[in-house]
Amino acid sequence: MGIPTPFYIVMMKKIESRSNPIIKNAFQIAKGKDSLVIIEGHKLLEEALKSGFIPEMIFVDNEAAFIYPNCFLNSCFLITKKIMRELSTLQTPAEIISFLKPPARPSLNEFITASKLIVVLDRLQDPGNIGTIIRTSEAMGADAVCLLPGCCDKNNIKVTRGAMGSSFRLPIYDNLDVNYLFMLFNKHNFETICADMSGKPIFNYKFSDKCAIFFGQEGQGLSETILTQCKTKLAIPMQGQVESLNVATSAAIFLYEKNKNCPI
């Protein structure tokens, strides 16, 4: 009597052609044609599953890469290494790529009632910076991150990678109208603060209990609308001939100072 074939090998569906409709759909999603989150590798997938994300498609290049509950097998496909290389954004592709549906979130109007610190990003284009800011925001106790129009897609795979799991746990709201956002902040008594080089020094500033902190585009800074409507402008004092800091670095300093002077 021979050794029984493992269950996952029996059930897993094989795809060997790039023209397969499922693979075509995956490539379309990878171009930003859907709201699904794309994850490469096991570590981030495990973090996403813990946070309530639901796999729509899982691709592996070998049977043993599927180490997840059997309830996800119907969404799992065994593909060739060539297709995996084409799907991957990594120089050395992982053995697994997943496409996941995010859990439902309450509206920002509902969520903000119990919030004390919101980070708002204006037209940030670099996905690495956005991912880093999301990760820092979670570490410093922020309740959510808001992305205004013009920001890189929150589901960009480089944002997900840079956030290191924080984008699964921290609510992220995108494509928000800036005037609607200020209306909500004023309604719920948030101090609106913008990071701007013309502002007063941030060190030892006494933050309000509830704050929304705005960070602007890497090259041009914040829009005039935001600069006009924010109640407070703060700057990071610098020495030498340095004119500005990377936006992710600035965000880390702002959030640390907020946390230090007004613990969340």
N, C-alpha and C positions, 0 to 999 in steps of 0.2 A: 504493500500500500504506500503510495507516494505522499510527499508532504503537501498538505492542502494549500491551494493558492490563497494568498492574503486577500481579505475582503476588499481592500482599497484598490487592488489591481483588477479585480473582477468588475467593480462598479465604475471605475474612472473612465470617462469618455476621452478618446484620443482624437486630436486634430493635427493633421500633417500638412495641410494646405493653407497658404496665406489668403486664398480666395474664399475660404470658409466664411459664411455670414457672421459667425460669432467673432472671428478674428478681425474681420472688417469693422465690426462695431467697436471692438476694443481699440483699434487704431483711430477711429473717429473720436472716441471719448478722450483718448490721449492727446488729441489736438484741442481739447477744451470744448467739446461739443455736448457736454453733459454735466450734471451736478455731482456725479460720482467722484469719490476720492480714490486716487491711485496710490498704492503702497508697494514698495519693493522690499523684500526680505521678511524674515520671521518676526524680528523684535517689534517693529512698528505695527505689524499685523496683530500681534498679541495685545499690544496697547490699545489698538482700535477696537478689538473685540471686547475687551474689558469695559470700554466706554460706550458700548451699545451700538456700534456700527455693524451693519448687516452685509455679508458678502453677496454681491450679485454675480461676480465671476472671479474665480481663482485659477491662475495658470501655473503649472509646475512643469519642469523639464525632466523630472524623474519621479517615479511613483512614491519613493520613500520621503519626498519633500512634503507630502500631505500628512501632517501630524495633528490634525484638528478633528473636532467631533464629526461623527458620520452624518449628522444632520446637514453639514455643508458640502457633502459629496456631490449632490446634484448640481452644484454650482462650480465644481472643479473640473478642469480639463488638462489633460496631458498633452503638451505641445513639443515641437522639436526645439532643439537648442538654437537653431537658426531663427525661428520666429521669436524665441525669447530674447535673442540679441537685438532684434529689430524693435521689439516692444520696450525694451529697457532703456533708461537714460544713463545707466552706469557704464563705465568703461569695462568693468568686470561684472556682468549681470548676476543678480541673485538667482537662486533656483526657484523662486516663487514671486509672482506679481499678482496683486489682488485689486479688484475694483469694488468699492464698498459704498453703501448708501448710508449717509449720516442719520443719526436719530433726530426726531423732531425736537425743535427748541421752542420755548415760549417766545412770543413777540417781544421786541425790545421794550415796548411800552409796558408790558407786564413785568419783564425781567428787571427793569431799572428801579422798580419800587423797593427792592431789597438789596440794591447795590450801593457800594460806597466809592469804588474806584473803577473808572472806565478809561481805556486807552483808545484814542482816535487817531487813525493814520490817514493823511491827506496825500493822495496821488503818489504813493510810494511804488516804484517800479521794480526794485530789486527783490526777488523772491527770498533770497538769503537773508536780507535785512528784515523782511516781514516775519519770516520764520523765527529768527533770533528774538525779535521783539515779542512775539507771542510766547515764546519760552520764558523770557525774562518777566513778562507780565504775570504769568502763572506763579513763578518763583517769588515775586514781590507782592502777591496777594490781590492782583487785579481781578475784577469780577467778569470782565468781558473785553474784547477788542472789537472796535468798529472800523471798517474799511470804507472810506468814501470813494465815489466814482473816480476812476483813473488809477486806482491801485491795481497791482498784480492780482490775478485770480487767487482767491483763498485756497482753492483746490489744486493749485500748481504743485507739481510733485516736489519742487525744490523748496517751496514753503513748508510742506509737510515734513520733508527731511530736516530742514533747519529747525523746526519747532520741536523735534525729538519726542513726539507724543503729546505735547501740550496742546496742539491744535485739535486733538480729540476730546480733551477734557475741558478746555476753556471755550465758552461760547464765543463765536465769531460772527458778527453781523456785517453784511456787505451791501454795497450799492445803496447807501442811505442818503437821503436828501439832507444837506447840511443845515438848512433852515429848520427842518422838522427835528433834527437832532438837538439844535439849540433850544427849540421850544420844549422838548422833553427835559433837557437839563435844567432849564429855568423853572419849569413846572415842579420838578422834584428837588429844587434847592441845591443843585450842584454848583460848586465853584468851577468855572471854565477857565482853564489855564493853557496858554500856548507857549511852546518852546521857541523863543525868538531872541536873537542876539541883541536886540535893543531893550530887552527887559531888565528888571532888577535882578541882582544876584540870587541864585537859588539857595545857596548855602545859608542855613539857619532861618529860611523863610518858614513862617507858621502856616501850614496848610490847613484848609478847612476839613471837616470830617468827611464830606462828600466832594469828590473831585472828578472832573473829566479833563484829561491831559491830551493836548493835540500836538502831533509831530508831523512836520511837513516833508514834502518831496526832497530827495537828496540834493538836487541842484538849486531849485528855486525857493524852497521853503514853503511856508503856509500861504494859502490863498488870502487875498485881501478881505474876503468875506469873513473868514475865520479870525484874522487879526483884528478886524473891527468889532466882532461880536464877543470875543473872549473877554472876561472880566479882568484877567491877570496875565501879564507877560513876564516870563522868567528866563534868565540866561545863565549859562555855566561860565563863570569867570575862567579865563585861560591866560597862560603866560607864554613868553617867547613870541614867535612869529606865526603861530598856528591860527588860522582864520576860522576854522570850524571843525567839528567832530563828525564822525560817521553817525548817522541817525540812530542806529541800533545802540551805539555807545552812549549817545545823549539820552536815549530812553532809559537805559540801565541806570544812569546817574540820577535822572529825575525820579524814577520809581524808588530807588534806594533812599533818596532824600525824603520823599513822601512817607515811606515806610518808617524811616528813622524818627522823623519829627512828629508823625501822626500815625502810630501803629494801627494796622487794620484789624 
